[in-house]
Amino acid sequence: METVDDVVVETRDLRMRYGDKDVLSGVDFEIRAGEVVCLLGPNGAGKTTTIEILEGFRIRSAGEAVVLGEDPAAASEDWRARTGVVLQSWRDHPRWTPRQLLAQLGEYYRPYSTPERARPHDTDDLLETVGLSRLADQKINTLSGGQRRRLDVAIGIVGRPEVLFLDEPTAGFDPQARREFHDLIRRLSAVDGTTILLTTHDLDEAERLASRMLVLAGGRIVADDTADGLARRVAGETEVRWRRGEEVFAERVADGTAFARDLFAVHGDEIRDLEVRPSRLEDTYIALVQQHEAGHADAAARLFAGASGQPATELDQEPSR
């Protein structure tokens, strides 16, 4: 049984290439037992690829990945019983009921029960935990999208995992369901001591849930801190946004006035829509998303690189002005 100081998830120089495109170009992070960590980043930043490597569903191109002391790419059945997964989508059994499906899946975990962690969850308790008791005996194909998502979560935790991976877990949830899910995640961490890594592009969700946030952009982790820690780092700088021709730029700098003066000295009347304002975490994250979606992954990564506490390496270069 892991103690709170044990590292249970670790990546070192994790890389993934599809054809000639590098999706991950050196991802490094650690997660300790009992932590709730959000992997945050724009759509297409590589969050799902990272989590699929850690789940053992995808073979990395290079680097190291260790979860509960094993390489996920060659992990044992015992390891799989100790991990839980909630995918973005699940191919369910439409003619089964939630009670039938959870009871059936739970039996696969029974041989891996230990004195420290009895497996599986009691089916009725699990249905109550995810708010499906009233619908336990309805056919799955009659459930709404949000109700099916709750069932996805129940499937992911039926074996009482020590490490739980959730990929965009609240997609399709209404506000009430999202609030209930957040309460569930807190209970899993506090009561069962479950280590949780979830991906999201929702900054508000990350701030509500995470003991720590990892920001993924430009193929690597560009920030690793608590929400408060990131906010304090970002607030110490000024954000400058401007347009030149058809391109939009955003930079975080120590002295916004001096930076703007230099811009005009170099580019003069080419500068349009100039904004200079103190940085906020939400503003900086939105700018990261906008830069990433515009195809400027490196520029997006520079927005958060200063908050990472790590060298920016190849992204530490003179901003494009």
Steps between C-alpha positions, in 0.01 A plus 500: 500500500642837396557776752421863431866568413523227235518595132240283327500662152815625330604600149847590378563653157175343376467534122237410244518547125227436244663489157710815481309682776631512858202507734707454818858625495635436849229479768627480859289481817440305819181428694508386862259265674165661582544806279228629268681642197344666196676481165382821344542622145333596173328244279767323297781573746562130567307447825320187380822361348679547833230333703464211253874430531467495880198268473694258279269556203762669280871423447722806539760593243773567759561590862389336823162447666450324834168447680486312831854382440438346155532605138138524377602367158596164654301500824356190669135409558552578867605854400190540284281403796658782701423768240171646383418674175218730392528557127351788300245253365398147590346226289239380744256207505168668415275211602662453839409701807756698700465254788563198276799655326673621817442167678645311202804724465558497874549125503810536283665696782414262786813280456711813551345597832746559786460554875598864447266556205196277466382464140256562339275780625163383625268552203223678691749727676663582167166583337423729791842663475451598134133592542349216299311306769163606363600388150685183601255263329425699186650397168817694428367610161227699679747713698576860407849607394580634845370183668714285269800711592433426868495132409837546327640633828350208693664255256833675552490466879319165542832330581596760764809615308806643669559724199209636296534658155213714375500649150265800471272338759232770518440533125124516452422564867246762598603738784339287772659178374836676478471617859413149617793357306739744665371385841559138394863569402565667835352200684710251303814692588413564865339167593668241276830681457466463123761678290320677216622643171234664288521690175295809431514819297276669759708726728213545747466123542874464553500772765209335684639147501875495481756505775739572212468602135721397210469716188587324173582709193754481219554131574623541857399601852533878518359549851481281811353660812188549707233731361595765757868462419442545128276800561765668716771443239287627213380805696857623534523573128320705235330353198547680167282411201520649155430440134744541212358430157288186528690361799399541865768490770497476879795518738545516878771748597630669814462856363206539265564866427860444392401199291228701320744785438745255340226355282411841358867587455548191282166472320339844530158524335490125430394444864122479548262416788766539768393400854717527811355364824602312817487125442238277661511121494173479306613756242834328452337160459249635246787654305680165506192328357457764230866481396490119493181488295649751257783255434766680708579227754844639593362848558226347714758315707700820561197655670530251788869412488587759761268335752645152461800540723694306234733617222310595188778345282411534134206728574724750677558721203437857396123551448373547147430868467 
